[in-house]
Amino acid sequence: MNDAQLLRYSRHILLDELGDLGQQQLLDSHAVVIGAGGLGCSAALFLAASGVGHITLVDHDEVDLTNLQRQIAHTTERIGQAKVTSAQQAMWALNPGIQVTALRQKADAALLDQLLPGSQVVLDCSDNFQTRHLLNSACVQHRVPLVSGAVIRLDGQLTTYDARQSDSPCYACVFPPDQAPEEISCATMGVLAPLVGVIGSLQAAEALKLLTGLGSSLVGRLQMLDGRSLAWTEMRLRRQATCTVCAADKRS
């Protein structure tokens, strides 16, 4: 790190659990963020501020007026612009010393097969079950930890799936593809704006922990936030022997 980086990241370096070695690990890391909406905006901005050296954003959509209630990387002036480009500008304004790759496209199997081998963590900030299951399958295949967040109305969820661990469930263990609930969205159900910021920023925190080995991860624990009372509850998750995605997965 140069002098400017030492000053920029000094509050991280002061942490005994992180220090200059941990900060250098972040600078050397590649994180993939799927979705540049409410969750993705908050997560991506904190990853950028924290000094994750390479961040790839994937989203096919463009900024709309209705997004601005909660998608804090975007601005009124950037309505109509690709979300990944808008978020990229916000991240560079915050930290010009990092690499931000903006991909305006839907996440598909071919793209994930290209991105995941060169990444150390994936953040699922998407808003539909099809993408979540696609991400899960790719992360299991490539042994990349997946930090999963979701928010609808006044409820949030957060957990981590890590195929590097023999006892880790995957997304399909918890939400089997053949039992997918009816798709719902903020456009029809609404969402309390700060909750996506809470969950998105915690996704970033979990990613930083995974990248540096700080603390313990959320593997096997689903955190649920009730925005009405701001109360957290935790559900224990187990790997399912009959899972269609990870049951045949050979882990050391």
N, C-alpha and C positions, 0 to 999 in steps of 0.2 A: 504493500500500500504506500502511496505517496503522502506527502504532508496534508494535502487537501482532503484526501480520503480519511486519514487518521482523525482530522478535525470533524468531518461530516459524520462519521460513525462513532465518535468518541463515547456517546452514551451507551452504545452497545459494548464497546471495548471495556468500559468500566465494569460491566457485569462479570463476576467471577465465573459464571456458568457459560459465558460466551467468549469474551476476550478477543484479542486480535486474531487468534487462530480460527475461532468461530466466524468472525467477520470475513476472514479471507475465504473460508468455505462458502459463505454466501456469495461472495464476489465471483467465485469459480463455478457457481451452480447455474443450472438451467431449469426453470419452472414453466410449465404449460398451464395456461388458464383457459378453460373452455367456457365461453360466455362472457360478454362485455356488458351485461345488464347490471341490475342492482347488486348482486353478490360479487360479480366479476369486477365492477368498478372499485368497490371498497377493497377487495382482496388485492387487485393489481396495484393500486396506489400504495398500499402498505408494503407489498413486495418491492416495489420500486424504491420507496423511501428507505427501506431497510438494506438496500444494496445487493439484492439478488442480481447477479451479473448479466443474465440473459433471461428475458421473459418473453414467451410467445403467447399472443392473444389470438383466439379463434372465435369468430362470430360472423354470421352472414348478414346481419340486420343493419339498419341505419337509425340514426337518432331521430326520435319523434318527441313532440311536445309532451306527451303523456309520460315519457321516460324520466323527465327532469325532476319529478317529485321524489325520486329515490336514487337515480343513477348519477352519482356525484362526480364522476369523471367528465361528464358531458355538460355543455353549456347551451344557452339559448341560441347563440351565434352559430353553433355547429349542428343545428337541426337540419336533417337531410344528408349529413355526412355519415360515412360508414362508422359504426360504433368503434371498431378496432382502431381506426385512424384517429378518431376523437380521443379515445382513451390513451393511445400512444402519445399524442400531443400533451395530454395532462401529465403523463408519467415522465416525459422528458422535461417538462417545465419544472417538475419537482426534483428530478435527478437526471441531468443530462449525461452522466457518466456511465450509464448502463445501456445494454443493447435491448431494444424492444422490437420484436418481429410481429407485424400486424398481418393476419391472414383473414381476408374477408371471404369466408366460405363456411359451409357446414362441415362439422367434424364427421368424417367418414372413416371406414376401416383403412383405406389406403393412406390417408393423411396421418392417422394415428400410428400406423406401422412405420411411417417416415419420421415422425416427431419423437416418439417415446424412447427408442433406443439411445437417443442423445440427451435425455432429460432425467432429472433425479426425483421430480415430484409432479403430480398432476392435480389441479384443483378443478373439481366439477362444480361450475357455477352456471350450469345449464338449467333449463326450465321445462324439460319433458323427459318422460321415461325412456323413450327410444334412444335418445342421446346418452342418458345415464347408463343404460345397459350396454351400449356400444363401448363407452369409455371403460366400463368395468371389465368387459371381456379383453380389451386391449391391454389394460393394466395388469390383469392376471397373466396374460401371455408374455408380456415384456418385463414382468417383475418390477413394476414401478408403483410406489405407494400413491393411493388415490384419496384425496381429502374431499369429502362430500358434504355439501351444504344445501339446504332448501328452506324456503320461507313462503308461506301463503297466509293471507289474512293476518292473524295475530299469533301465528305459531311458527317456530323455527326448529331446525334439526341440524345436527353436526356430528360427523364421525369420520374415522379413517379406516380404509381397507388397505392391507399391506400384504401382497402375495409373497413377499420375502419371508414372512413368518408362517411357520407350519400350522399354527392354530388360528390364523386370522380368517374370519369369514370374508366373503366378497359381497358386493351389492346384491347379487342374485340370491345369495343365501337368505337375505333379509326381505327382499322384494322379488320373489320368483317371477320370471318373465311371463309365465302362463297365468299369473294371478294379478296382473297389473291392474290397479284401480282406474277408475275413469279419470282421464286427463283433465286437470283444472289449471287455470292460469290467473295471474294478477288482473288481466284484462277483464275477466268475468267475475272474479271473487274479491278483488281488491287486496291491498297489502299495506301495513303500517310502515312508513318509510324507514325510520331508524332501525327496525329489526333486520332489514337486509344489510345494513351497515354493521350491526353487531355480529351477525353470522359470517359475513364476508371478511371482516377484520379478524375474527377468530380462525377462519380458514387460513388466512395468511400467517397467523401466529403458529398454527399447527404445522404449516409447511416449513416455517423457519426452524421449528423444533426438529422436524424430520431431517432437514438438510444439515443440521449441526449436531444432532444427537443430544440435544438439550432436553432434559426431563423425560417424561414418559408420554407415549402417544395415546390417541383415543381408540386404538385398535381394540375391538371387542366391546366398545362402549358407545352407545348412541345417546347423545345429549339432546334434550328437548327443552325448548324455552317457550313458556307461556307468556306472551306479551301482555296479557290482561293483568297478571299479578307480578310479572317479572320473576317468576319462579322457575328454577331448573329442576328437571327430573332426569334420571339416568336409567337406561335399559341395557342389560347385558346381552350381548350378541354372541352366537356360537356358529362355527362353521358347520354347514349341513353336509352330511355324507352323501346325500342324494342330489346335491346342487348340480344343475346342468352345466355350470361354467367352471367351477373350481374342483369338483369331485374327482375328476380325472387328472387334475393338475399334480405334477410330480414335484414336490418341494423337498429340499434338503433339510 
